[in-house]
Each structure stands twice: as structure tokens, then as C-alpha cells.
Amino acid sequence: MTDILVVRGAVKSYGAVQALRGADLTVARGEVHALCGDNGAGKSTLIKLVSGVESPDDGTLSVAGREARFAGPHEALAAGIATIHQDLGLAPRMTIYQNIYMGSELEKRLLGIPVLDRAAMIAGAQGFLKQLGSTLDDMTAPVENLSGGQRQAVAICRALRWKAEIIIMDEPTAALGVRETQQVLKLIRMLKANGVTVILVSHNMNDVVAVADRVTILQGGRSVQARATDGLSADALARLIMDERAA
């Protein structure tokens, strides 16, 4: 597989606090790549640089072989990188299709006047959810009535609507029960099956070894290890993180 995202020597400071000290990240196209490490290791800061929320003080970022420097999340999104934050960023009282098309609504002309094309958005929303194997069928249902796993599906569909090639998922199973967690892991597998690259930020080692192809471990603002997860247990991964911390 070719590399779709490469970060080299990323440095980022906030005053006297140096959050990143030359971090590296290489993600292959179509893989699920986990980012792990203790609190304060630099995971959130690295993701902010990739998603355009922050700019690096030093280092390089390339997407699909082209060097990039984002002035904001909109530029990262234009480059095919979408981030699903832990709070999902959904509007609970709006419907499923409205959330999926939020900010990119479809229009049609009625007697020469542009109006929202509700039918097309409902059909489009159904199509995106079908890609994920979701059983949701009422696109007019408000998001506040959905389970945690179903809300993740809606957030992912919005990223697909934006034509994202890389989807960053920040702690997607946090505060979810066992059944909903399995739903989210299934969604991640479906994304991979559809050729979407996923960067998974997680403290849950069981989730990581269940779906990730590779993992990068951060410690103290540096990338200390990058390896395949094949044959790696959750306990072994946790020990790797602890060993790096001790080192």
C-alpha cells in the first residue's frame, strides 16, 4: 500500500510547554491506523496539526505525496481529511439527513426559485448509511433519539458526504456500552472495506487490536514506536506503552 499521510518531525509548543518534539506518523492508504499513548503524550496535538486546527512550529505534512500546510480545518477537509471528535458535533434536534448534509445542503429549482431538495438528501443519506451496513431507515428521525453507535454512523456519513479519504476518529467508543462499542468497531471495518483510511485515537487497547492494522505509540511528544498489530494482544500493547513510558 502507498502512504496517504506522512508527518515528519512535527514540533508544536504552547508557551513553555512543548507538546510535540519531532513526532512522526506514516499512514498507508486504506488502512486503520491507531494512535496510542498516555495522557499528555501528544496524540491530540498531532491530530490537531493533521486536521488543520493548529499549525506546526516545525516539521512537514504531506497528503497523497503532496506537501501540505493547512490554514484551518476547511483546508484539511478540502484535502480529504475529516475529523470526528468525541462529541461528534451533531445537532441533536435535527434529523438524520439534516445532520449528514449540514453545511452542504442539496437544492433544486421550483419555478426558478432555489429550494432545499429534501427528497434527494433523504435518498443520499440512506445511500451513505447503506455503505456502512446500518439498519437505520427513517432519515427524518431526530438524532437525539439514536443510540451512541447510531450517532457515530451519522457522523461518519457526514464525513463521507464531504468525500473524505481520511477519517480521524477521536475516542469513538468512549462512554459506550459493549453492544454500542461493537457497532462502532463494525463501522470502522466497513469504512476500511470501502477503501477509506481511518486514524483511530484510542485509550482502549481491546478496540485497537480488534480493528487497527498498525499502531503508532507516542510518548513525551515523540513517536517512539510504529508497528503492525498482527498477533498483538491488548495486554501486550498496553505493556509496550508502559515500557516506553518507563524508558
C-alpha positions as CSV (number, residue, x, y, z in Angstrom):
1,M,0.0,0.0,0.0
2,T,1.1,3.5,-0.7
3,D,1.3,6.2,2.0
4,I,-1.6,8.6,2.0
5,L,-0.4,10.7,5.0
6,V,3.1,11.4,6.2
7,V,4.1,13.6,9.1
8,R,7.8,14.2,9.7
9,G,9.5,16.0,12.7
10,A,6.3,17.7,13.9
11,V,7.1,20.3,16.6
12,K,4.5,22.3,18.5
13,S,4.8,24.4,21.6
14,Y,2.3,26.3,23.7
15,G,4.3,28.8,25.6
16,A,6.8,26.9,27.7
17,V,5.0,23.6,27.1
18,Q,6.4,21.6,24.2
19,A,3.6,19.3,23.2
20,L,5.4,17.8,20.2
21,R,9.1,17.3,20.0
22,G,9.6,15.9,16.5
23,A,6.7,13.5,16.1
24,D,6.4,11.2,13.0
25,L,3.4,9.5,11.6
26,T,3.1,7.4,8.4
27,V,-0.4,6.1,7.4
28,A,-0.9,3.8,4.4
29,R,-3.8,4.3,2.1
30,G,-6.8,2.2,3.1
31,E,-5.6,1.0,6.5
32,V,-6.9,1.6,10.0
33,H,-4.0,3.2,11.9
34,A,-4.2,3.7,15.7
35,L,-2.5,6.4,17.6
36,C,-1.8,5.5,21.2
37,G,-0.1,6.8,24.3
38,D,-0.6,8.1,27.8
39,N,-2.4,11.4,28.5
40,G,0.0,14.2,27.5
41,A,1.9,12.1,25.0
42,G,1.0,14.4,22.2
43,K,-1.8,12.5,20.4
44,S,-4.4,15.3,20.5
45,T,-1.8,17.9,19.3
46,L,-0.7,15.7,16.4
47,I,-4.3,15.2,15.3
48,K,-4.9,19.0,15.5
49,L,-2.0,19.5,13.1
50,V,-3.3,16.9,10.7
51,S,-6.9,18.3,10.8
52,G,-5.8,21.9,10.4
53,V,-6.9,23.1,13.8
54,E,-3.3,24.0,14.6
55,S,-0.2,24.8,12.6
56,P,3.1,23.2,13.4
57,D,6.1,25.2,14.6
58,D,8.3,22.9,12.6
59,G,8.1,19.7,10.5
60,T,6.4,18.7,7.4
61,L,3.0,17.2,6.4
62,S,2.2,15.5,3.1
63,V,-1.1,14.1,1.8
64,A,-1.1,11.7,-1.1
65,G,2.5,12.6,-1.8
66,R,2.0,16.4,-1.8
67,E,3.3,18.7,0.9
68,A,0.5,20.5,2.7
69,R,0.1,23.2,5.3
70,F,-3.4,23.9,6.4
71,A,-4.7,27.3,7.5
72,G,-7.8,25.8,9.1
73,P,-10.0,22.7,9.2
74,H,-11.7,23.7,6.0
75,E,-8.4,23.3,4.1
76,A,-7.8,19.9,5.6
77,L,-11.3,18.9,4.6
78,A,-10.7,20.1,1.1
79,A,-7.6,17.9,1.1
80,G,-9.8,14.9,2.0
81,I,-9.2,14.8,5.8
82,A,-12.3,14.8,8.1
83,T,-12.2,14.6,11.9
84,I,-14.9,13.1,14.1
85,H,-14.4,14.5,17.5
86,Q,-15.5,12.7,20.7
87,D,-18.6,14.9,21.0
88,L,-19.4,14.1,17.3
89,G,-20.5,17.7,16.5
90,L,-24.1,16.7,15.7
91,A,-27.3,18.8,16.2
92,P,-29.4,16.5,18.4
93,R,-32.8,18.0,17.4
94,M,-32.2,18.0,13.7
95,T,-33.0,14.9,11.6
96,I,-30.5,12.3,10.4
97,Y,-30.5,13.6,6.8
98,Q,-30.2,17.2,8.0
99,N,-27.1,16.3,10.1
100,I,-25.5,14.5,7.2
101,Y,-26.0,17.4,4.8
102,M,-25.4,20.1,7.3
103,G,-23.4,22.9,5.5
104,S,-23.7,21.2,2.1
105,E,-27.4,21.0,1.5
106,L,-28.8,20.0,-1.9
107,E,-31.0,22.3,-3.8
108,K,-33.4,22.2,-6.7
109,R,-35.3,24.9,-8.6
110,L,-39.1,25.3,-8.2
111,L,-40.5,27.8,-10.7
112,G,-37.0,29.2,-11.0
113,I,-36.6,29.6,-7.2
114,P,-33.9,27.5,-5.4
115,V,-35.3,25.4,-2.6
116,L,-33.9,22.6,-0.5
117,D,-34.2,19.2,-2.2
118,R,-35.4,17.2,0.8
119,A,-36.1,14.0,-1.2
120,A,-32.6,13.9,-2.7
121,M,-31.0,14.4,0.7
122,I,-33.1,11.7,2.3
123,A,-32.1,9.3,-0.6
124,G,-28.5,10.3,-0.3
125,A,-28.5,9.8,3.5
126,Q,-29.9,6.3,3.0
127,G,-27.2,5.6,0.5
128,F,-24.4,6.6,2.8
129,L,-25.8,4.6,5.7
130,K,-26.2,1.6,3.4
131,Q,-22.5,1.8,2.7
132,L,-21.9,1.2,6.4
133,G,-24.4,-1.6,6.7
134,S,-26.6,0.5,9.0
135,T,-30.2,-0.6,9.6
136,L,-31.5,2.9,10.2
137,D,-34.3,3.5,7.8
138,D,-36.1,6.7,8.9
139,M,-34.0,9.6,7.8
140,T,-36.4,12.1,9.3
141,A,-35.8,10.8,12.9
142,P,-34.1,13.3,15.2
143,V,-30.5,12.4,16.1
144,E,-31.3,12.8,19.8
145,N,-33.4,9.6,19.6
146,L,-30.5,7.5,18.3
147,S,-28.1,5.3,20.3
148,G,-24.4,6.2,20.6
149,G,-23.4,3.7,17.9
150,Q,-26.1,5.1,15.5
151,R,-24.9,8.7,16.2
152,Q,-21.4,7.6,15.2
153,A,-22.8,6.2,12.0
154,V,-24.5,9.6,11.2
155,A,-21.2,11.5,12.0
156,I,-19.3,9.1,9.7
157,C,-21.8,9.6,6.9
158,R,-21.4,13.3,7.1
159,A,-17.6,12.8,6.6
160,L,-18.4,10.6,3.6
161,R,-20.7,13.3,2.2
162,W,-17.6,15.6,2.4
163,K,-15.8,13.0,0.3
164,A,-13.2,12.4,3.0
165,E,-10.5,9.9,2.1
166,I,-9.0,10.0,5.6
167,I,-11.3,10.0,8.6
168,I,-9.9,10.7,12.1
169,M,-11.9,9.2,14.9
170,D,-11.1,10.6,18.3
171,E,-12.0,8.1,21.1
172,P,-15.1,6.9,19.2
173,T,-16.1,4.3,21.8
174,A,-15.6,6.4,24.9
175,A,-18.6,6.1,27.3
176,L,-20.3,3.5,25.1
177,G,-21.6,0.1,26.3
178,V,-20.3,-3.2,25.0
179,R,-23.0,-3.6,22.3
180,E,-22.6,0.0,21.0
181,T,-18.8,-0.4,21.0
182,Q,-19.2,-3.4,18.8
183,Q,-21.4,-1.3,16.5
184,V,-18.7,1.3,16.2
185,L,-16.0,-1.2,15.5
186,K,-18.2,-2.7,12.8
187,L,-18.5,0.8,11.3
188,I,-14.7,1.2,11.2
189,R,-14.3,-2.2,9.5
190,M,-16.9,-1.1,6.9
191,L,-15.0,2.1,6.2
192,K,-11.9,0.1,5.6
193,A,-13.8,-2.3,3.3
194,N,-14.9,0.8,1.3
195,G,-11.3,2.0,0.9
196,V,-11.4,4.8,3.4
197,T,-8.3,5.4,5.6
198,V,-9.1,5.6,9.3
199,I,-6.9,7.1,12.0
200,L,-8.1,5.8,15.4
201,V,-7.2,7.7,18.5
202,S,-8.0,5.5,21.5
203,H,-7.1,4.5,25.0
204,N,-8.9,1.2,24.6
205,M,-6.3,-1.4,23.7
206,N,-9.0,-4.0,23.0
207,D,-10.5,-1.7,20.4
208,V,-7.2,-1.0,18.8
209,V,-6.1,-4.6,18.4
210,A,-9.6,-5.5,17.1
211,V,-9.6,-3.2,14.2
212,A,-6.3,-1.5,13.6
213,D,-3.7,-2.7,11.0
214,R,-0.9,-0.6,12.5
215,V,-0.3,1.5,15.6
216,T,2.0,4.4,16.4
217,I,2.9,5.0,20.0
218,L,3.6,8.5,21.2
219,Q,5.5,9.4,24.4
220,G,6.5,12.8,25.6
221,G,5.7,14.4,22.2
222,R,7.7,11.9,20.2
223,S,6.8,8.8,18.1
224,V,8.6,6.0,20.0
225,Q,7.3,3.0,18.1
226,A,5.3,2.2,14.9
227,R,4.4,-1.4,14.2
228,A,1.8,-3.8,12.8
229,T,-0.9,-5.0,15.3
230,D,-0.9,-8.5,13.7
231,G,-0.5,-11.0,16.6
232,L,-0.5,-8.3,19.2
233,S,-2.8,-8.6,22.2
234,A,-4.4,-5.8,24.1
235,D,-2.2,-6.6,27.2
236,A,0.9,-6.7,25.1
237,L,0.1,-3.3,23.5
238,A,-0.5,-1.8,27.0
239,R,2.9,-3.2,28.1
240,L,4.5,-1.6,25.1
241,I,3.1,1.8,26.1
242,M,4.2,1.3,29.7
243,D,7.6,0.1,28.7
244,E,8.1,3.2,26.5
245,R,6.9,5.4,29.4
246,A,9.4,3.8,31.7
247,A,12.2,4.2,29.2
